[in-house]
Amino acid sequence: MVPEPRNSGDMFDDEHYPAYTMGRAAAMLGTTAGFLRSLDEAKLINPQRSDGGHRRYSRYQLRIAARVRELVDQGTALDAACRIVTLEDQLNEAQRLNTELRDQI
């Protein structure tokens, strides 16, 4: 079965759709392209690549990057900020699953 093509409105409603170029993402976050590259190198976010090899970021990835930037701006080292954000994300997912399981009981 061939999947039905997505219309462009559906893609932009998807928080994981890689809609933002590195330049646009950096401007939205008020940071540099180098900061975004450092998050990629730290393996915190893994942006998709365009056919030309350019990084493309989703809204979800931009929220993560914004949280890291907030921590770094408060004086937290980049590697520690990445670890904190990873742990926060894992905790949120565990809490969501816990609530889901409680609702099933």
SULFENVEN-V578921 format. One record per pair of residues at least 12 apart in sequence whose ideal C-beta (glycine too) atoms are under 6 Angstrom apart, sorted by sequence separation. I is the first residue (numbers start at 1). J is the second residue. D is the distance in whole Angstrom. If there is no record, write none. Layout:
BEGIN
<<I	J	D> <I	J	D>>
END
This chain:
BEGIN
<<68	81	5> <22	36	6> <45	61	4> <68	85	5> <67	85	5> <45	64	6> <64	85	6> <39	65	6> <18	48	4> <25	57	4> <22	55	5> <29	65	6> <20	57	5> <25	62	6> <29	66	6> <18	56	4> <31	69	6> <44	82	5> <18	58	5> <29	69	6> <42	82	5> <17	58	6> <16	58	5> <15	59	5> <16	60	5> <15	60	5>>
END
